Structures are given as structure tokens and as C-alpha cells.
Amino acid sequence: MRFKKNNLFIVIIYISSFLFISSTVILPRVIDMEGNLATYVNNLKIVTFIFNLIIFILFFKLSLKSFTGLFFIGVVLVLSGNITFINIFMYILSMSSLGNYKKILQGYVFTKLVLFLVVICLGYYGLNEIYNINDLNREVRYTMGFTNPNTASMIFFDIAIGLIYLYPNNKKIRMTICISTFLIYYFTDSRTLLIVVMMLMFMIIIKDRYYFISKKIISNFYFISCGITILIMFFSNQSINLILNRRPEIMNTFVKVNELNLFGNSIYGLNISVDNSYLRILYEIGIIYFVIHILLMTALMKELFKVKDYLAIKICISIFLYDIFEQFTIAHGSFLIAFIIFFILRKNNFFESESKRKHEYLYLRT
């Protein structure tokens, strides 16, 4: 009976991952969302939400305390009107109800990998080739079938960190990731991808005890990344502005032309965008969720130290660094979803004891 139930859960994982990744991550960055096909994509987002809501209702059993907390976060996201984070939130809840966390990670990563390769293949044969960018300073930047060169890089990075976490001792996978990173950099000229992947590989080499020594600093690395964003905005000169491809200038303009409020500007839209996840979350989803997000990320890092999962800590650091220069978390979800599932929603006493016993035999690394 358990075998059949596990098979059912695996099917649900892949269906949910496919719906979430295709509707919320891939399709909006492959087609013109101002065109006729946008209606179908938006309808698919609604289908994704409904599917995950049904899974949540069927399999989840929450304590009153946890239900209150999740309900509050859900209300804040609904009021913000950000469909990407609403679907991320619902995906997290539905997957958490299934309990087999390694299978969840595999379903998420491999589904994203397949869809990523499909888009590249279709792009190679002419799909969305009009999106290639002719940059006077950086020559032609190929989008690889997506609407922007950085999109391909961000999706690949998410897949890469997922594979590294699932197969931590597989040197062939790491080598393949390094080679693929250079290839994608060659076509897209996405420097953030190249720099952050190389930094992650370097962090992996460093012995874990050095991270434990720096526990207090690293536990608050999300705050540090927010601080770096502020430093870039207000203390950059002309040279740094050019090196960072005018990001400091755009950040300052972004803050000036967009209104800061409790529930953000997702419903009405931002006046201009910016390649920084911290500013995007703050201005697009609002002050209340931004504070919640900080608390979640800080709790996540502390939980990772408690269980001594140093590989996850290194991956989280790389994600926070990536977010300084790209819209990684807010635009593409991220493998961070998987960490939140395990370390935040499955904290001690978060679920009712009956629900805890129900999934006792299922762990992330089983």
C-alpha cells in the first residue's frame, strides 16, 4: 500500500512541478506576454494554483498555529497581487504535504532541466530568435530561445545548484556544470552566472569548519546582501557604474520612480524594472512581505547550521549573491523553494503530531 502511495506522490510531484515551472517560470519568458498567447499562459497559472490548492487540501493537516501563520502569509501575497509568489507559495504548501523531500527536489530539478533543454532546442530551430540582443559594447548576446540572455543563465543556475545538492559527491556533474556555465556565458555574456558559479565551486572546496566559525555572520547573510545592494546604490562612482553595466544608476532611478508601500505594486505594475531581487521584492510585493521574507531566510540559515548542512549553506550564499545583480528569486522561483519546504515548514512542532507521524519515514536524504 505504501509503495502505491509513494508512486502516486511521485506522479503528483512531477505534474505539480511541470505546471508550476512551465506556467510561472518558462512560458512567461519564452513568449510575448503582451500578445495573444498571454491569455493562455495566465489561464495555465490559474490551473497551477487550483491543482496545488487541491493537493494541499487533500493531504495537508495543520495545527492551528501553523495554519494561522501560513494564512497570514497567503493573505499578504494575495493583497500584493504577485502571481509568481502566490504560485510559489502554493507550490511549497502542496509539495510539503507529500513528505518525500528528495523526490520533490528531483521532480523540481529534472522537470526544469527538461523544459530548459526543450526551449534551447526550439530556439536553435528559430523560436524567439528575434529576442537576440545587439549590444554595442558587448556585441551580440544570444537569448537561447528565451526573451533575455540573463533568463537562460538564471534558469541554468537554478538547475545547477539543484544537481549539486542532490549529488554532492559527483565530480562529473560538477565538471559538466562548469563546462556548461562557460558555454552559456559564451552565448549569453551573462557575467553574473560565471562569477557566482565559480564562487560556489570555490566555497565548496573550503572546509566546513570555517563556515561554522563564521556562523553569526553567515546566518545573517541575507541582511548582508541587502546591505551590499544599498552600498552599490549610494556609493558607486562612474567607473563602478560602467563595470556593473549601469546597475547602480538603474537602482537609484528605480527607487525614485516607484512607490514604496505595504503591499507593493504588482497589481498596477512597476514604472521601470531593476536587476536586483531585494529591491524588486520590496517594491513589487511590499514592505510586509519583504520583512516576512527576511525572517524566513534568516530562520532558514539558522536551521541549516543546526543540522550542519554546509552544502545548503553555501548554495544559499550563492543565491543571495546572485540576487544582488539579477531578478533570480523573484522572477524564477529558485531551488531555495526546496530548502524552505524542508527546514521552515517541517520545523519541530510545526505540524500536528499525527501529520508528523504520517511522514516520519520520509526524509530528504533517504
C-alpha positions as CSV (number, residue, x, y, z in Angstrom):
1,M,0.0,0.0,0.0
2,R,2.8,2.4,0.9
3,F,4.6,1.6,-2.4
4,K,1.4,2.5,-4.4
5,K,1.0,5.7,-2.3
6,N,4.6,6.7,-2.9
7,N,4.1,6.2,-6.7
8,L,1.0,8.4,-6.5
9,F,3.0,11.1,-4.7
10,I,5.8,10.9,-7.3
11,V,3.2,11.4,-10.2
12,I,1.7,14.4,-8.3
13,I,5.2,15.9,-7.7
14,Y,6.0,15.8,-11.5
15,I,2.6,17.1,-12.5
16,S,2.8,19.9,-10.0
17,S,6.4,20.8,-10.9
18,F,5.6,20.8,-14.6
19,L,2.6,23.1,-14.2
20,F,4.4,25.4,-11.8
21,I,7.7,25.7,-13.8
22,S,6.0,25.9,-17.2
23,S,3.3,28.4,-16.3
24,T,5.2,30.6,-13.8
25,V,8.9,30.4,-14.9
26,I,9.4,29.2,-18.5
27,L,6.4,30.3,-20.7
28,P,6.3,33.9,-19.5
29,R,9.9,34.2,-20.6
30,V,9.6,32.5,-23.9
31,I,6.5,34.2,-25.5
32,D,5.5,37.8,-25.8
33,M,3.3,38.4,-22.7
34,E,1.8,41.4,-24.4
35,G,0.5,39.2,-27.3
36,N,-2.5,36.9,-27.8
37,L,-0.8,33.8,-26.2
38,A,-0.5,35.6,-22.8
39,T,-4.1,34.8,-22.0
40,Y,-3.4,31.0,-22.3
41,V,-0.3,31.4,-20.0
42,N,-2.3,33.3,-17.4
43,N,-5.0,30.7,-17.5
44,L,-2.4,28.0,-17.0
45,K,-1.2,29.9,-13.9
46,I,-4.7,29.7,-12.5
47,V,-4.8,25.9,-13.3
48,T,-1.5,25.5,-11.5
49,F,-2.8,27.3,-8.4
50,I,-6.0,25.3,-8.3
51,F,-4.1,22.0,-8.8
52,N,-1.7,22.8,-5.9
53,L,-4.6,24.0,-3.7
54,I,-6.4,20.7,-4.2
55,I,-3.3,18.7,-3.3
56,F,-2.8,20.9,-0.2
57,I,-6.4,20.3,0.9
58,L,-6.3,16.6,0.3
59,F,-3.0,15.8,2.0
60,F,-2.2,18.5,4.5
61,K,-3.1,18.6,8.2
62,L,-2.0,21.7,10.1
63,S,-2.0,22.8,13.7
64,L,-3.9,26.0,14.4
65,K,-0.7,27.9,15.0
66,S,0.9,26.9,11.7
67,F,-2.4,27.4,9.8
68,T,-2.6,31.0,11.2
69,G,0.9,31.8,10.1
70,L,0.5,30.4,6.6
71,F,-2.9,32.0,6.2
72,F,-1.3,35.4,7.1
73,I,1.5,35.0,4.5
74,G,-1.1,33.9,1.9
75,V,-3.3,37.0,2.6
76,V,-0.3,39.3,2.2
77,L,0.7,37.7,-1.1
78,V,-2.9,37.9,-2.4
79,L,-3.2,41.5,-1.5
80,S,0.1,42.2,-3.2
81,G,-1.3,40.5,-6.4
82,N,2.1,39.0,-7.3
83,I,1.0,35.8,-9.2
84,T,4.6,34.4,-9.3
85,F,5.0,34.4,-5.5
86,I,1.4,33.3,-5.0
87,N,2.1,30.2,-7.1
88,I,5.5,29.7,-5.4
89,F,3.7,29.8,-2.0
90,M,1.0,27.3,-3.2
91,Y,3.6,25.0,-4.7
92,I,5.6,24.9,-1.4
93,L,2.4,24.0,0.5
94,S,1.3,21.3,-1.9
95,M,4.8,19.7,-2.1
96,S,5.2,19.9,1.7
97,S,2.0,17.8,2.1
98,L,3.7,14.9,0.2
99,G,6.7,14.5,2.5
100,N,9.2,12.7,0.3
101,Y,11.6,15.6,0.0
102,K,14.3,14.0,-2.1
103,K,11.7,13.1,-4.7
104,I,10.4,16.6,-4.6
105,L,13.8,18.0,-5.3
106,Q,14.4,15.6,-8.1
107,G,11.0,16.3,-9.6
108,Y,11.6,20.1,-9.5
109,V,15.2,19.9,-10.8
110,F,14.7,17.4,-13.6
111,T,11.4,18.9,-14.8
112,K,13.2,22.3,-15.0
113,L,16.1,20.7,-16.8
114,V,13.9,19.1,-19.5
115,L,11.9,22.3,-20.1
116,F,15.2,24.3,-20.3
117,L,16.6,21.9,-22.9
118,V,13.3,22.0,-24.9
119,V,13.4,25.8,-25.1
120,I,17.0,25.8,-26.2
121,C,16.3,23.3,-28.9
122,L,13.2,25.2,-30.2
123,G,15.3,28.4,-30.0
124,Y,18.0,26.8,-32.1
125,Y,15.5,26.0,-34.8
126,G,14.2,29.6,-34.9
127,L,11.9,30.1,-32.0
128,N,12.3,33.6,-30.5
129,E,15.4,34.4,-32.4
130,I,14.2,37.9,-32.6
131,Y,15.0,38.4,-29.0
132,N,18.8,38.2,-29.5
133,I,20.3,41.5,-28.3
134,N,22.8,43.6,-30.3
135,D,24.8,45.4,-27.7
136,L,27.3,48.0,-29.0
137,N,29.7,47.3,-26.1
138,R,29.2,43.5,-25.8
139,E,28.3,42.5,-29.4
140,V,25.5,40.0,-30.0
141,R,24.1,38.4,-26.9
142,Y,22.1,35.3,-27.7
143,T,19.0,34.5,-25.6
144,M,19.0,30.8,-26.4
145,G,15.2,30.9,-27.1
146,F,14.2,33.0,-24.1
147,T,13.2,36.6,-24.0
148,N,16.5,37.8,-22.4
149,P,20.1,36.3,-22.2
150,N,20.1,36.5,-18.4
151,T,16.9,34.4,-18.3
152,A,18.7,31.3,-19.7
153,S,21.6,31.9,-17.3
154,M,19.3,32.2,-14.2
155,I,17.3,29.0,-15.1
156,F,20.5,27.1,-15.7
157,F,21.9,28.3,-12.3
158,D,18.8,27.1,-10.5
159,I,19.2,23.7,-12.2
160,A,22.9,23.6,-11.4
161,I,22.6,24.2,-7.7
162,G,19.8,21.6,-7.6
163,L,22.0,19.0,-9.2
164,I,24.9,19.9,-6.9
165,Y,22.8,19.4,-3.8
166,L,21.2,16.2,-5.0
167,Y,24.5,14.7,-6.0
168,P,27.1,16.3,-3.7
169,N,29.9,13.9,-4.4
170,N,29.5,13.5,-8.1
171,K,32.5,15.2,-9.7
172,K,31.3,14.5,-13.2
173,I,28.2,16.6,-12.6
174,R,30.2,19.4,-11.2
175,M,32.6,19.3,-14.2
176,T,29.6,19.3,-16.6
177,I,28.1,22.3,-14.8
178,C,31.4,24.2,-15.1
179,I,31.7,23.4,-18.8
180,S,28.0,24.3,-19.4
181,T,28.5,27.6,-17.5
182,F,31.3,28.6,-19.8
183,L,29.3,27.7,-22.9
184,I,26.2,29.6,-21.7
185,Y,28.5,32.6,-20.8
186,Y,29.9,32.4,-24.4
187,F,26.5,32.8,-25.9
188,T,24.7,35.0,-23.4
189,D,27.6,37.0,-22.0
190,S,25.9,36.7,-18.6
191,R,28.8,37.5,-16.3
192,T,26.8,37.0,-13.1
193,L,26.3,33.3,-13.8
194,L,30.0,32.8,-14.5
195,I,31.2,34.7,-11.4
196,V,28.6,33.1,-9.0
197,V,29.2,29.5,-10.2
198,M,32.9,29.9,-9.8
199,M,32.4,31.4,-6.3
200,L,30.1,28.5,-5.4
201,M,32.7,25.9,-6.6
202,F,35.3,27.7,-4.5
203,M,33.1,27.7,-1.5
204,I,32.5,24.0,-1.8
205,I,36.3,23.4,-1.7
206,I,36.6,25.4,1.6
207,K,36.4,23.2,4.7
208,D,33.1,23.3,6.6
209,R,34.7,24.3,9.9
210,Y,35.4,27.7,8.5
211,Y,31.7,28.3,7.9
212,F,30.9,27.2,11.5
213,I,33.4,29.8,12.8
214,S,31.6,32.5,10.8
215,K,28.2,31.2,11.9
216,K,26.9,34.5,13.2
217,I,27.8,36.4,10.1
218,I,26.7,33.8,7.6
219,S,23.4,33.2,9.4
220,N,22.5,36.8,8.6
221,F,23.9,36.8,5.1
222,Y,20.5,37.9,3.7
223,F,20.9,41.2,5.6
224,I,24.5,41.5,4.3
225,S,23.3,41.1,0.7
226,C,20.6,43.8,1.3
227,G,23.4,46.0,2.7
228,I,25.6,45.4,-0.4
229,T,22.6,46.5,-2.5
230,I,22.4,49.7,-0.5
231,L,26.2,50.3,-0.9
232,I,26.0,49.7,-4.6
233,M,23.2,52.2,-4.9
234,F,24.6,55.1,-2.9
235,F,28.4,54.7,-3.0
236,S,29.2,53.8,-6.7
237,N,31.2,56.1,-8.9
238,Q,31.2,56.4,-12.7
239,S,33.8,53.5,-13.1
240,I,31.8,51.1,-10.9
241,N,28.6,52.1,-12.7
242,L,30.2,51.1,-16.0
243,I,31.7,47.9,-14.7
244,L,28.3,46.8,-13.3
245,N,26.6,47.6,-16.6
246,R,24.8,50.7,-15.2
247,R,23.1,48.8,-12.4
248,P,23.8,51.3,-9.7
249,E,22.3,54.1,-11.8
250,I,19.2,52.0,-12.7
251,M,18.8,51.0,-9.0
252,N,18.7,54.7,-8.0
253,T,16.2,55.5,-10.7
254,F,14.1,52.5,-9.7
255,V,13.8,53.8,-6.2
256,K,12.9,57.3,-7.3
257,V,10.2,56.4,-9.8
258,N,8.5,53.6,-7.9
259,E,6.3,54.0,-4.8
260,L,7.2,52.1,-1.6
261,N,4.1,50.7,0.2
262,L,2.8,47.9,2.4
263,F,1.6,45.6,-0.4
264,G,3.7,46.6,-3.3
265,N,3.0,47.5,-6.9
266,S,2.4,44.1,-8.6
267,I,-1.2,44.8,-9.5
268,Y,-0.5,48.1,-11.2
269,G,3.0,47.3,-12.3
270,L,6.3,49.0,-11.7
271,N,7.3,52.1,-13.7
272,I,10.7,50.5,-14.5
273,S,12.3,47.3,-13.5
274,V,15.7,46.6,-11.9
275,D,18.1,43.6,-11.9
276,N,18.1,43.2,-8.1
277,S,15.8,40.8,-6.3
278,Y,15.9,42.7,-3.0
279,L,14.5,45.9,-4.5
280,R,12.0,44.0,-6.6
281,I,10.6,42.1,-3.6
282,L,10.4,45.3,-1.5
283,Y,8.8,47.5,-4.2
284,E,6.8,44.9,-6.1
285,I,5.4,42.7,-3.2
286,G,5.6,45.3,-0.5
287,I,7.1,46.1,2.9
288,I,5.2,43.5,4.9
289,Y,6.2,40.5,2.7
290,F,9.8,41.8,2.5
291,V,10.0,41.6,6.3
292,I,8.5,38.1,6.2
293,H,11.0,37.1,3.5
294,I,13.9,38.3,5.6
295,L,12.7,36.4,8.6
296,L,12.2,33.2,6.6
297,M,15.7,33.5,5.1
298,T,17.3,34.1,8.4
299,A,15.4,31.2,10.0
300,L,16.4,29.0,7.1
301,M,20.1,29.8,7.6
302,K,20.0,29.1,11.3
303,E,18.2,25.8,10.7
304,L,20.8,24.8,8.2
305,F,23.5,25.4,10.8
306,K,21.6,23.4,13.3
307,V,21.6,20.3,11.1
308,K,25.1,21.1,9.8
309,D,24.1,21.1,6.2
310,Y,27.0,23.2,5.0
311,L,26.4,22.5,1.3
312,A,23.0,24.0,1.6
313,I,24.5,27.0,3.4
314,K,27.0,27.5,0.5
315,I,24.2,27.3,-2.1
316,C,22.1,29.8,-0.2
317,I,25.0,32.2,0.0
318,S,25.4,31.9,-3.8
319,I,21.7,32.6,-4.3
320,F,21.8,35.7,-2.1
321,L,24.8,36.9,-4.1
322,Y,23.1,36.2,-7.4
323,D,20.1,38.2,-6.2
324,I,22.2,41.3,-5.8
325,F,22.7,41.6,-9.6
326,E,19.7,39.7,-11.1
327,Q,16.0,39.1,-10.5
328,F,16.7,35.5,-9.7
329,T,14.4,34.7,-6.7
330,I,11.5,36.9,-7.7
331,A,11.4,36.0,-11.4
332,H,12.4,32.4,-11.4
333,G,11.4,30.9,-8.1
334,S,14.6,29.1,-7.2
335,F,15.9,25.9,-5.7
336,L,15.6,27.8,-2.4
337,I,12.0,26.7,-2.5
338,A,13.2,23.2,-1.7
339,F,15.1,24.3,1.3
340,I,12.1,26.3,2.6
341,I,10.0,23.1,2.3
342,F,12.2,21.1,4.5
343,F,13.7,23.5,7.0
344,I,10.9,26.0,7.5
345,L,7.6,24.1,7.1
346,R,8.9,20.9,8.7
347,K,10.4,22.6,11.8
348,N,9.8,20.8,15.1
349,N,6.1,21.1,16.3
350,F,5.1,22.9,13.1
351,F,2.7,20.2,12.1
352,E,0.2,18.3,14.3
353,S,1.8,15.2,15.7
354,E,-0.5,12.9,13.7
355,S,0.7,14.5,10.5
356,K,4.3,14.3,11.7
357,R,4.0,10.5,12.3
358,K,2.4,10.1,8.9
359,H,5.5,11.2,7.1
360,E,8.1,10.1,9.7
361,Y,9.7,7.6,7.4
362,L,10.4,10.1,4.7
363,Y,13.4,12.3,4.8
364,L,15.4,14.5,2.5
365,R,18.4,12.2,2.1
366,T,16.6,8.8,2.1
